[in-house]
Amino acid sequence: MVLKEQITVKKMLEEYNHYTDYMIKFCIDRKRRTVAIDREMHIEMEHELYDDGSDYSDIFGGNLIFEDGEIIDVEWEAHPNIERNRELGIGRGRAITDQNVIDELKKVIDEWIIPD
């Protein structure tokens, strides 16, 4: 699901992506500053963003890690990142290692997913 309005952490945990109790997968369109959640696989969210008008070269993915109803970490590891890392010249791995990119993407998450 591509988010169309901000969502609280509590609502997200209660209503979306029941893949695990402690993690929610996401994808971000870096250019359009949009976020998709609520799918089992990152590639499903990548396609949703693409169908919503995103360009594949702008999509990154990761996992929000929760404990006691709060985001405690963000794992910047997902399938869409393989090609993005190659384009950025930093390898072909699933993990984003460029801190500037991480910082920019974290700001997008903070714009859409708000504390309770």
MMTF fields as JSON, N, C-alpha, C and O atoms, coordinates in Angstrom:
{
  "mmtfVersion": "1.0.0",
  "mmtfProducer": "UNKNOWN",
  "numBonds": 463,
  "numAtoms": 464,
  "numGroups": 116,
  "numChains": 1,
  "numModels": 1,
  "chainsPerModel": [1],
  "groupsPerChain": [116],
  "chainIdList": ["A"],
  "bondAtomList": [4, 2, 8, 6, 12, 10, 16, 14, 20, 18, 24, 22, 28, 26, 32, 30, 36, 34, 40, 38, 44, 42, 48, 46, 52, 50, 56, 54, 60, 58, 64, 62, 68, 66, 72, 70, 76, 74, 80, 78, 84, 82, 88, 86, 92, 90, 96, 94, 100, 98, 104, 102, 108, 106, 112, 110, 116, 114, 120, 118, 124, 122, 128, 126, 132, 130, 136, 134, 140, 138, 144, 142, 148, 146, 152, 150, 156, 154, 160, 158, 164, 162, 168, 166, 172, 170, 176, 174, 180, 178, 184, 182, 188, 186, 192, 190, 196, 194, 200, 198, 204, 202, 208, 206, 212, 210, 216, 214, 220, 218, 224, 222, 228, 226, 232, 230, 236, 234, 240, 238, 244, 242, 248, 246, 252, 250, 256, 254, 260, 258, 264, 262, 268, 266, 272, 270, 276, 274, 280, 278, 284, 282, 288, 286, 292, 290, 296, 294, 300, 298, 304, 302, 308, 306, 312, 310, 316, 314, 320, 318, 324, 322, 328, 326, 332, 330, 336, 334, 340, 338, 344, 342, 348, 346, 352, 350, 356, 354, 360, 358, 364, 362, 368, 366, 372, 370, 376, 374, 380, 378, 384, 382, 388, 386, 392, 390, 396, 394, 400, 398, 404, 402, 408, 406, 412, 410, 416, 414, 420, 418, 424, 422, 428, 426, 432, 430, 436, 434, 440, 438, 444, 442, 448, 446, 452, 450, 456, 454, 460, 458],
  "bondOrderList": [1, 1, 1, 1, 1, 1, 1, 1, 1, 1, 1, 1, 1, 1, 1, 1, 1, 1, 1, 1, 1, 1, 1, 1, 1, 1, 1, 1, 1, 1, 1, 1, 1, 1, 1, 1, 1, 1, 1, 1, 1, 1, 1, 1, 1, 1, 1, 1, 1, 1, 1, 1, 1, 1, 1, 1, 1, 1, 1, 1, 1, 1, 1, 1, 1, 1, 1, 1, 1, 1, 1, 1, 1, 1, 1, 1, 1, 1, 1, 1, 1, 1, 1, 1, 1, 1, 1, 1, 1, 1, 1, 1, 1, 1, 1, 1, 1, 1, 1, 1, 1, 1, 1, 1, 1, 1, 1, 1, 1, 1, 1, 1, 1, 1, 1],
  "groupList": [{"groupName": "MET", "atomNameList": ["N", "CA", "C", "O"], "elementList": ["N", "C", "C", "O"], "formalChargeList": [0, 0, 0, 0], "bondAtomList": [1, 0, 2, 1, 3, 2], "bondOrderList": [1, 1, 2], "singleLetterCode": "M", "chemCompType": "L-PEPTIDE LINKING"}, {"groupName": "VAL", "atomNameList": ["N", "CA", "C", "O"], "elementList": ["N", "C", "C", "O"], "formalChargeList": [0, 0, 0, 0], "bondAtomList": [1, 0, 2, 1, 3, 2], "bondOrderList": [1, 1, 2], "singleLetterCode": "V", "chemCompType": "L-PEPTIDE LINKING"}, {"groupName": "LEU", "atomNameList": ["N", "CA", "C", "O"], "elementList": ["N", "C", "C", "O"], "formalChargeList": [0, 0, 0, 0], "bondAtomList": [1, 0, 2, 1, 3, 2], "bondOrderList": [1, 1, 2], "singleLetterCode": "L", "chemCompType": "L-PEPTIDE LINKING"}, {"groupName": "LYS", "atomNameList": ["N", "CA", "C", "O"], "elementList": ["N", "C", "C", "O"], "formalChargeList": [0, 0, 0, 0], "bondAtomList": [1, 0, 2, 1, 3, 2], "bondOrderList": [1, 1, 2], "singleLetterCode": "K", "chemCompType": "L-PEPTIDE LINKING"}, {"groupName": "GLU", "atomNameList": ["N", "CA", "C", "O"], "elementList": ["N", "C", "C", "O"], "formalChargeList": [0, 0, 0, 0], "bondAtomList": [1, 0, 2, 1, 3, 2], "bondOrderList": [1, 1, 2], "singleLetterCode": "E", "chemCompType": "L-PEPTIDE LINKING"}, {"groupName": "GLN", "atomNameList": ["N", "CA", "C", "O"], "elementList": ["N", "C", "C", "O"], "formalChargeList": [0, 0, 0, 0], "bondAtomList": [1, 0, 2, 1, 3, 2], "bondOrderList": [1, 1, 2], "singleLetterCode": "Q", "chemCompType": "L-PEPTIDE LINKING"}, {"groupName": "ILE", "atomNameList": ["N", "CA", "C", "O"], "elementList": ["N", "C", "C", "O"], "formalChargeList": [0, 0, 0, 0], "bondAtomList": [1, 0, 2, 1, 3, 2], "bondOrderList": [1, 1, 2], "singleLetterCode": "I", "chemCompType": "L-PEPTIDE LINKING"}, {"groupName": "THR", "atomNameList": ["N", "CA", "C", "O"], "elementList": ["N", "C", "C", "O"], "formalChargeList": [0, 0, 0, 0], "bondAtomList": [1, 0, 2, 1, 3, 2], "bondOrderList": [1, 1, 2], "singleLetterCode": "T", "chemCompType": "L-PEPTIDE LINKING"}, {"groupName": "TYR", "atomNameList": ["N", "CA", "C", "O"], "elementList": ["N", "C", "C", "O"], "formalChargeList": [0, 0, 0, 0], "bondAtomList": [1, 0, 2, 1, 3, 2], "bondOrderList": [1, 1, 2], "singleLetterCode": "Y", "chemCompType": "L-PEPTIDE LINKING"}, {"groupName": "ASN", "atomNameList": ["N", "CA", "C", "O"], "elementList": ["N", "C", "C", "O"], "formalChargeList": [0, 0, 0, 0], "bondAtomList": [1, 0, 2, 1, 3, 2], "bondOrderList": [1, 1, 2], "singleLetterCode": "N", "chemCompType": "L-PEPTIDE LINKING"}, {"groupName": "HIS", "atomNameList": ["N", "CA", "C", "O"], "elementList": ["N", "C", "C", "O"], "formalChargeList": [0, 0, 0, 0], "bondAtomList": [1, 0, 2, 1, 3, 2], "bondOrderList": [1, 1, 2], "singleLetterCode": "H", "chemCompType": "L-PEPTIDE LINKING"}, {"groupName": "ASP", "atomNameList": ["N", "CA", "C", "O"], "elementList": ["N", "C", "C", "O"], "formalChargeList": [0, 0, 0, 0], "bondAtomList": [1, 0, 2, 1, 3, 2], "bondOrderList": [1, 1, 2], "singleLetterCode": "D", "chemCompType": "L-PEPTIDE LINKING"}, {"groupName": "PHE", "atomNameList": ["N", "CA", "C", "O"], "elementList": ["N", "C", "C", "O"], "formalChargeList": [0, 0, 0, 0], "bondAtomList": [1, 0, 2, 1, 3, 2], "bondOrderList": [1, 1, 2], "singleLetterCode": "F", "chemCompType": "L-PEPTIDE LINKING"}, {"groupName": "CYS", "atomNameList": ["N", "CA", "C", "O"], "elementList": ["N", "C", "C", "O"], "formalChargeList": [0, 0, 0, 0], "bondAtomList": [1, 0, 2, 1, 3, 2], "bondOrderList": [1, 1, 2], "singleLetterCode": "C", "chemCompType": "L-PEPTIDE LINKING"}, {"groupName": "ARG", "atomNameList": ["N", "CA", "C", "O"], "elementList": ["N", "C", "C", "O"], "formalChargeList": [0, 0, 0, 0], "bondAtomList": [1, 0, 2, 1, 3, 2], "bondOrderList": [1, 1, 2], "singleLetterCode": "R", "chemCompType": "L-PEPTIDE LINKING"}, {"groupName": "ALA", "atomNameList": ["N", "CA", "C", "O"], "elementList": ["N", "C", "C", "O"], "formalChargeList": [0, 0, 0, 0], "bondAtomList": [1, 0, 2, 1, 3, 2], "bondOrderList": [1, 1, 2], "singleLetterCode": "A", "chemCompType": "L-PEPTIDE LINKING"}, {"groupName": "GLY", "atomNameList": ["N", "CA", "C", "O"], "elementList": ["N", "C", "C", "O"], "formalChargeList": [0, 0, 0, 0], "bondAtomList": [1, 0, 2, 1, 3, 2], "bondOrderList": [1, 1, 2], "singleLetterCode": "G", "chemCompType": "PEPTIDE LINKING"}, {"groupName": "SER", "atomNameList": ["N", "CA", "C", "O"], "elementList": ["N", "C", "C", "O"], "formalChargeList": [0, 0, 0, 0], "bondAtomList": [1, 0, 2, 1, 3, 2], "bondOrderList": [1, 1, 2], "singleLetterCode": "S", "chemCompType": "L-PEPTIDE LINKING"}, {"groupName": "TRP", "atomNameList": ["N", "CA", "C", "O"], "elementList": ["N", "C", "C", "O"], "formalChargeList": [0, 0, 0, 0], "bondAtomList": [1, 0, 2, 1, 3, 2], "bondOrderList": [1, 1, 2], "singleLetterCode": "W", "chemCompType": "L-PEPTIDE LINKING"}, {"groupName": "PRO", "atomNameList": ["N", "CA", "C", "O"], "elementList": ["N", "C", "C", "O"], "formalChargeList": [0, 0, 0, 0], "bondAtomList": [1, 0, 2, 1, 3, 2], "bondOrderList": [1, 1, 2], "singleLetterCode": "P", "chemCompType": "L-PEPTIDE LINKING"}],
  "groupTypeList": [0, 1, 2, 3, 4, 5, 6, 7, 1, 3, 3, 0, 2, 4, 4, 8, 9, 10, 8, 7, 11, 8, 0, 6, 3, 12, 13, 6, 11, 14, 3, 14, 14, 7, 1, 15, 6, 11, 14, 4, 0, 10, 6, 4, 0, 4, 10, 4, 2, 8, 11, 11, 16, 17, 11, 8, 17, 11, 6, 12, 16, 16, 9, 2, 6, 12, 4, 11, 16, 4, 6, 6, 11, 1, 4, 18, 4, 15, 10, 19, 9, 6, 4, 14, 9, 14, 4, 2, 16, 6, 16, 14, 16, 14, 15, 6, 7, 11, 5, 9, 1, 6, 11, 4, 2, 3, 3, 1, 6, 11, 4, 18, 6, 6, 19, 11],
  "groupIdList": [1, 2, 3, 4, 5, 6, 7, 8, 9, 10, 11, 12, 13, 14, 15, 16, 17, 18, 19, 20, 21, 22, 23, 24, 25, 26, 27, 28, 29, 30, 31, 32, 33, 34, 35, 36, 37, 38, 39, 40, 41, 42, 43, 44, 45, 46, 47, 48, 49, 50, 51, 52, 53, 54, 55, 56, 57, 58, 59, 60, 61, 62, 63, 64, 65, 66, 67, 68, 69, 70, 71, 72, 73, 74, 75, 76, 77, 78, 79, 80, 81, 82, 83, 84, 85, 86, 87, 88, 89, 90, 91, 92, 93, 94, 95, 96, 97, 98, 99, 100, 101, 102, 103, 104, 105, 106, 107, 108, 109, 110, 111, 112, 113, 114, 115, 116],
  "secStructList": [7, 5, 7, 1, 1, 7, 3, 3, 2, 2, 2, 2, 2, 2, 2, 1, 7, 7, 1, 7, 1, 1, 3, 3, 3, 3, 3, 3, 3, 6, 6, 6, 6, 3, 3, 3, 3, 7, 7, 1, 1, 2, 2, 2, 2, 2, 2, 2, 2, 2, 2, 6, 6, 7, 7, 4, 4, 4, 3, 3, 3, 3, 3, 3, 3, 3, 3, 6, 6, 3, 3, 3, 3, 3, 3, 7, 5, 7, 6, 2, 2, 2, 2, 2, 2, 2, 2, 2, 6, 1, 7, 1, 7, 1, 5, 7, 7, 7, 2, 2, 2, 2, 2, 2, 2, 2, 2, 2, 2, 2, 2, 2, 3, 3, 7, 7],
  "xCoordList": [0.833, 0.0, 0.888, 1.757, 0.664, 1.376, 0.647, -0.553, 1.38, 0.757, 0.314, 1.046, -0.894, -1.442, -1.564, -1.805, -1.394, -1.389, -0.486, -0.18, -0.067, 0.79, 0.09, -1.138, 0.898, 0.371, 1.151, 2.363, 0.462, 1.151, 1.745, 1.289, 2.761, 3.388, 2.35, 2.299, 1.533, 0.528, -0.438, -0.701, -0.965, -1.906, -1.226, -1.82, 0.002, 0.725, 0.901, 0.715, 1.257, 1.449, 0.136, 0.108, -0.935, -2.225, -2.891, -3.551, -2.725, -3.535, -2.789, -3.415, -1.484, -0.776, 0.387, 1.004, 0.659, 1.817, 2.05, 2.889, 1.318, 1.446, 2.408, 2.193, 3.441, 4.456, 5.179, 5.368, 5.579, 6.141, 5.634, 5.107, 5.79, 5.371, 6.373, 6.033, 7.58, 8.631, 9.201, 10.116, 8.68, 9.262, 8.175, 7.25, 8.307, 7.46, 8.378, 9.258, 8.153, 8.937, 8.38, 7.191, 9.258, 8.835, 9.687, 10.77, 9.183, 9.955, 9.687, 8.6, 10.694, 10.626, 10.996, 11.952, 10.223, 10.622, 11.396, 10.822, 12.679, 13.571, 13.233, 13.281, 12.899, 12.637, 11.275, 11.166, 10.236, 8.879, 8.585, 7.574, 9.472, 9.344, 8.039, 7.293, 7.793, 6.617, 7.062, 8.184, 6.155, 6.463, 5.366, 4.181, 5.78, 4.84, 5.128, 6.285, 4.066, 4.167, 3.12, 2.389, 3.065, 1.966, 2.039, 1.005, 3.203, 3.361, 4.419, 5.282, 4.332, 5.281, 6.66, 7.68, 6.677, 7.933, 8.19, 7.271, 9.453, 9.822, 9.471, 9.036, 9.659, 9.415, 7.951, 7.653, 7.033, 5.616, 5.396, 4.636, 6.065, 5.945, 6.664, 6.226, 7.765, 8.481, 7.55, 7.505, 6.813, 5.883, 4.718, 4.257, 4.239, 3.157, 3.609, 2.872, 4.812, 5.335, 5.486, 5.154, 5.983, 6.125, 4.759, 4.62, 3.764, 2.408, 1.822, 0.934, 2.32, 1.851, 2.595, 2.296, 3.56, 4.256, 5.733, 6.397, 6.257, 7.686, 8.522, 8.028, 9.778, 10.759, 11.55, 11.949, 11.774, 12.487, 13.813, 14.211, 14.498, 15.81, 15.746, 16.786, 14.539, 14.383, 13.901, 13.711, 13.698, 13.086, 14.138, 14.981, 14.058, 14.919, 14.028, 12.856, 14.566, 13.757, 14.493, 15.709, 13.702, 14.27, 13.21, 12.1, 13.588, 12.711, 12.73, 13.794, 11.555, 11.441, 11.394, 10.596, 12.244, 12.313, 11.678, 11.997, 10.773, 9.991, 10.276, 10.633, 10.103, 10.122, 9.215, 9.354, 8.298, 7.356, 6.638, 6.437, 6.252, 5.473, 6.252, 5.654, 7.566, 8.397, 9.391, 9.861, 9.705, 10.75, 12.087, 12.436, 12.827, 14.134, 15.294, 16.436, 14.985, 16.058, 15.445, 14.27, 16.261, 15.883, 16.988, 18.158, 16.597, 17.541, 17.42, 16.34, 18.508, 18.501, 18.912, 19.848, 18.197, 18.527, 17.269, 16.282, 17.314, 16.16, 16.569, 17.589, 15.769, 16.026, 16.2, 17.134, 15.328, 15.492, 16.848, 17.297, 17.494, 18.757, 19.914, 20.909, 19.799, 20.885, 21.206, 22.358, 20.192, 20.402, 20.766, 21.595, 20.163, 20.491, 21.956, 22.636, 22.453, 23.856, 24.772, 25.794, 24.408, 25.211, 25.235, 26.287, 24.072, 23.994, 24.813, 25.383, 24.869, 25.637, 27.129, 27.932, 27.502, 28.901, 29.429, 30.626, 28.551, 28.996, 28.768, 28.599, 28.763, 28.628, 27.262, 26.459, 27.014, 25.775, 25.004, 24.088, 25.333, 24.669, 23.273, 22.864, 22.55, 21.187, 21.161, 20.131, 22.255, 22.293, 22.788, 23.772, 22.095, 22.551, 23.683, 23.542, 24.798, 25.949, 26.309, 27.146, 25.703, 25.982, 25.197, 23.968, 25.903, 25.247, 24.4, 23.366, 24.807, 23.997, 22.647, 21.622, 22.648, 21.393, 20.537, 19.334, 21.149, 20.427, 19.784, 18.609, 20.543, 20.015, 18.822, 17.825, 18.922, 17.837, 16.588, 15.478, 16.767, 15.636, 15.003, 13.784, 15.803, 15.273, 14.375, 13.367, 14.724, 13.872, 12.515, 11.493, 12.498, 11.234, 10.382, 9.181, 10.987, 10.251, 9.661, 8.493, 10.451, 9.987, 8.85, 8.044, 8.777, 7.686, 6.37, 5.308, 6.431, 5.222, 4.798, 3.604, 5.766, 5.453, 5.8, 6.967, 4.76, 4.94, 4.704, 3.901, 5.411, 5.192, 3.777, 3.124, 3.316, 1.971, 1.936, 0.887],
  "yCoordList": [-1.173, 0.0, 1.25, 1.405, 2.119, 3.398, 4.334, 4.566, 4.869, 5.774, 7.056, 7.634, 7.485, 8.73, 9.797, 10.969, 9.375, 10.307, 9.734, 8.542, 10.593, 10.138, 9.041, 8.973, 8.19, 7.105, 7.034, 7.248, 6.735, 6.589, 5.19, 4.258, 5.07, 3.771, 2.782, 1.634, 3.225, 2.353, 1.811, 0.61, 2.694, 2.266, 1.313, 0.322, 1.612, 0.77, -0.632, -1.623, -0.715, -2.022, -2.786, -4.011, -2.07, -2.722, -3.171, -4.209, -2.399, -2.623, -3.113, -3.607, -2.985, -3.262, -4.22, -4.304, -4.931, -5.799, -6.702, -6.415, -7.768, -8.715, -9.845, -10.999, -9.508, -10.481, -11.028, -12.238, -10.138, -10.531, -9.535, -8.481, -9.86, -8.965, -7.846, -6.853, -7.991, -7.031, -6.282, -5.475, -6.531, -5.911, -5.595, -6.38, -4.437, -4.071, -3.662, -2.816, -4.279, -3.955, -2.69, -2.392, -1.953, -0.731, -0.517, -1.087, 0.309, 0.833, 2.332, 2.806, 3.058, 4.517, 4.944, 4.44, 5.88, 6.569, 7.802, 8.752, 7.771, 8.839, 10.191, 11.222, 10.189, 11.433, 12.016, 13.209, 11.181, 11.648, 11.713, 12.284, 11.125, 11.139, 10.455, 10.973, 9.283, 8.505, 7.167, 6.713, 6.546, 5.307, 4.281, 4.613, 3.039, 1.919, 0.938, 0.678, 0.397, -0.613, -1.696, -1.631, -2.68, -3.647, -4.727, -5.121, -5.206, -6.349, -7.286, -6.875, -8.533, -9.534, -9.377, -9.648, -8.938, -8.837, -7.393, -6.677, -6.982, -5.633, -5.404, -4.316, -6.416, -6.245, -5.91, -5.225, -6.387, -6.047, -4.549, -3.917, -3.988, -2.553, -1.74, -0.648, -2.277, -1.625, -1.486, -0.43, -2.538, -2.494, -1.548, -0.854, -1.509, -0.567, 0.874, 1.683, 1.191, 2.545, 2.848, 3.943, 1.882, 2.057, 2.329, 3.235, 1.547, 1.743, 3.089, 3.619, 3.639, 4.929, 6.107, 7.263, 5.816, 6.888, 7.004, 7.903, 6.128, 6.168, 5.587, 4.821, 5.962, 5.384, 4.35, 4.622, 3.184, 2.135, 2.62, 2.182, 3.505, 3.96, 4.823, 5.148, 5.202, 6.03, 5.24, 5.816, 3.933, 3.143, 2.376, 1.669, 2.542, 1.847, 1.124, 1.472, 0.124, -0.611, -0.904, -0.745, -1.344, -1.7, -2.27, -2.6, -2.376, -2.944, -2.073, -1.675, -1.783, -1.097, -2.166, -3.101, -2.029, -3.002, -2.373, -1.245, -3.126, -2.615, -3.375, -4.553, -2.651, -3.258, -2.42, -1.198, -3.062, -2.377, -1.219, -0.162, -1.42, -0.43, 0.774, 1.782, 0.69, 1.797, 1.303, 0.167, 2.168, 1.839, 1.944, 3.001, 0.843, 0.863, 0.82, 1.114, 0.447, 0.368, 0.345, 0.024, 0.689, 0.562, -0.243, 0.137, -1.357, -2.149, -1.692, -1.749, -1.25, -0.749, -1.852, -1.701, -2.969, -4.12, -4.623, -4.973, -4.657, -5.105, -5.317, -4.8, -6.073, -6.383, -5.151, -5.121, -4.122, -2.969, -2.271, -1.595, -2.428, -1.733, -2.289, -1.596, -3.517, -4.123, -3.255, -2.881, -2.943, -2.133, -0.688, -0.08, -0.131, 1.243, 1.339, 2.3, 0.356, 0.367, 0.317, 1.002, -0.484, -0.57, 0.79, 1.24, 1.446, 2.758, 3.807, 4.712, 3.681, 4.622, 4.289, 5.054, 3.147, 2.74, 2.202, 2.302, 1.628, 1.127, -0.377, -0.874, -1.091, -2.539, -3.014, -2.264, -4.303, -4.915, -5.548, -6.333, -5.242, -5.857, -5.318, -4.309, -6.015, -5.629, -4.503, -3.851, -4.267, -3.258, -1.918, -1.861, -0.844, 0.502, 0.861, 0.737, 1.302, 1.649, 3.131, 3.6, 3.86, 5.289, 6.063, 6.123, 6.652, 7.323, 8.516, 8.791, 9.218, 10.338, 9.854, 10.492, 8.733, 8.157, 7.704, 7.961, 7.037, 6.593, 7.769, 7.711, 8.835, 10.017, 10.613, 10.993, 10.691, 11.236, 10.353, 10.861, 9.045, 8.128, 8.112, 7.982, 8.239, 8.276, 9.494, 9.412, 10.606, 11.802, 11.544, 12.024, 10.792, 10.469, 9.6, 9.833, 8.614, 7.78, 8.644, 8.485, 9.552, 10.412, 11.348, 11.76, 11.685, 12.513, 11.751, 12.338, 10.448, 9.646, 8.843, 8.687, 8.33, 7.463, 8.235, 8.51, 8.583, 9.481, 8.736, 7.806, 9.156, 8.539, 8.816, 9.754, 7.993, 8.176, 9.34, 9.638],
  "zCoordList": [0.0, 0.0, 0.0, 0.858, -0.951, -0.985, -0.035, -0.175, 0.931, 1.895, 1.204, 0.401, 1.532, 0.995, 2.082, 1.793, 3.327, 4.458, 5.54, 5.543, 6.457, 7.545, 8.334, 8.388, 8.94, 9.742, 11.05, 11.066, 12.139, 13.417, 13.501, 12.839, 14.322, 14.538, 15.073, 14.632, 16.014, 16.613, 15.554, 15.51, 14.702, 13.667, 12.688, 12.262, 12.339, 11.41, 11.986, 11.28, 13.26, 13.888, 14.048, 13.931, 14.312, 14.52, 13.226, 13.198, 12.156, 10.965, 9.723, 8.785, 9.705, 8.458, 8.637, 9.699, 7.567, 7.421, 8.622, 9.475, 8.678, 9.777, 9.418, 9.788, 8.713, 8.312, 9.535, 9.662, 10.431, 11.736, 12.773, 12.417, 14.031, 15.11, 15.374, 16.017, 14.897, 15.236, 14.031, 14.193, 12.826, 11.636, 10.611, 10.399, 9.985, 8.854, 7.706, 7.863, 6.558, 5.373, 4.725, 4.837, 4.044, 3.359, 2.12, 1.984, 1.224, 0.101, 0.021, 0.352, -0.421, -0.52, -1.931, -2.52, -2.46, -3.681, -3.227, -2.694, -3.443, -2.973, -3.614, -2.944, -4.882, -5.595, -5.232, -4.948, -5.239, -4.955, -3.46, -3.049, -2.64, -1.176, -0.738, 0.093, -1.318, -0.95, -0.367, -0.594, 0.393, 1.1, 0.838, 0.799, 0.662, 0.552, 1.685, 2.015, 2.274, 3.324, 3.042, 2.053, 3.925, 3.966, 2.906, 2.367, 2.598, 1.712, 2.291, 3.067, 1.9, 2.395, 1.76, 2.393, 0.503, -0.235, -0.669, -1.066, -0.585, -1.019, -2.488, -2.865, -3.302, -4.736, -5.017, -5.995, -4.17, -4.343, -4.129, -4.862, -3.124, -2.866, -3.933, -4.294, -4.433, -5.531, -6.733, -7.364, -7.048, -8.176, -7.895, -8.802, -6.661, -6.317, -6.524, -7.087, -6.074, -6.267, -7.758, -8.213, -8.502, -9.942, -10.577, -11.399, -10.192, -10.727, -10.308, -10.975, -9.205, -8.695, -9.328, -9.028, -10.203, -10.901, -10.602, -11.118, -9.792, -9.467, -10.601, -11.429, -10.622, -11.523, -10.717, -9.585, -11.285, -10.545, -9.974, -8.895, -10.669, -10.21, -8.957, -8.383, -8.518, -7.318, -6.107, -5.036, -6.255, -5.189, -4.392, -4.945, -3.071, -2.122, -1.122, -0.974, -0.437, 0.527, 1.815, 1.92, 2.805, 4.092, 5.013, 4.596, 6.285, 7.301, 8.549, 9.024, 9.072, 10.351, 11.431, 11.354, 12.434, 13.522, 14.765, 15.138, 15.396, 16.527, 17.81, 17.808, 18.9, 20.228, 21.112, 21.166, 21.798, 22.685, 21.992, 22.59, 20.73, 20.008, 19.513, 19.137, 19.507, 19.032, 17.998, 18.063, 17.041, 16.068, 16.794, 17.32, 16.818, 17.48, 16.494, 16.848, 15.237, 14.243, 12.846, 12.667, 11.875, 10.468, 9.796, 9.825, 9.193, 8.41, 6.964, 6.377, 6.404, 5.027, 4.077, 3.293, 4.157, 3.341, 2.636, 3.283, 1.303, 0.525, -0.93, -1.386, -1.634, -3.036, -3.929, -4.73, -3.822, -4.72, -4.576, -5.503, -3.435, -3.196, -4.018, -4.229, -4.48, -5.258, -6.47, -6.69, -7.24, -8.44, -8.078, -8.755, -7.028, -6.624, -6.207, -6.568, -5.453, -5.047, -6.262, -6.305, -7.233, -8.457, -9.152, -9.607, -9.235, -9.88, -9.127, -9.738, -7.789, -6.98, -6.97, -6.437, -7.561, -7.619, -6.302, -6.033, -5.466, -4.158, -4.008, -2.894, -5.119, -5.057, -5.479, -6.033, -5.199, -5.645, -4.494, -4.74, -3.277, -2.14, -1.895, -2.469, -1.026, -0.668, 0.368, 0.536, 1.05, 2.105, 1.56, 0.822, 1.932, 1.581, 2.527, 3.744, 1.979, 2.811, 2.733, 3.505, 1.832, 1.674, 2.733, 2.677, 3.693, 4.818, 4.367, 4.975, 3.334, 2.837, 2.322, 2.561, 1.619, 1.126, 2.306, 2.335, 3.27, 4.468, 5.18, 5.543, 5.382, 6.07, 5.318, 5.933, 4.012, 3.194, 3.282, 3.438, 3.184, 3.248, 4.635, 4.754, 5.67, 7.036, 7.229, 7.931, 6.623, 6.702, 6.053, 6.544, 4.957, 4.3, 5.226, 5.363, 5.851, 6.809, 7.907, 8.263, 8.446, 9.539, 9.104, 9.938, 7.819, 7.304, 7.273, 7.482, 7.012, 6.814, 8.036, 8.289, 8.799, 9.947, 11.202, 11.478, 11.965, 13.103, 14.425, 14.49, 15.468, 16.78, 17.267, 16.812, 18.192, 18.758, 19.726, 20.296]
}
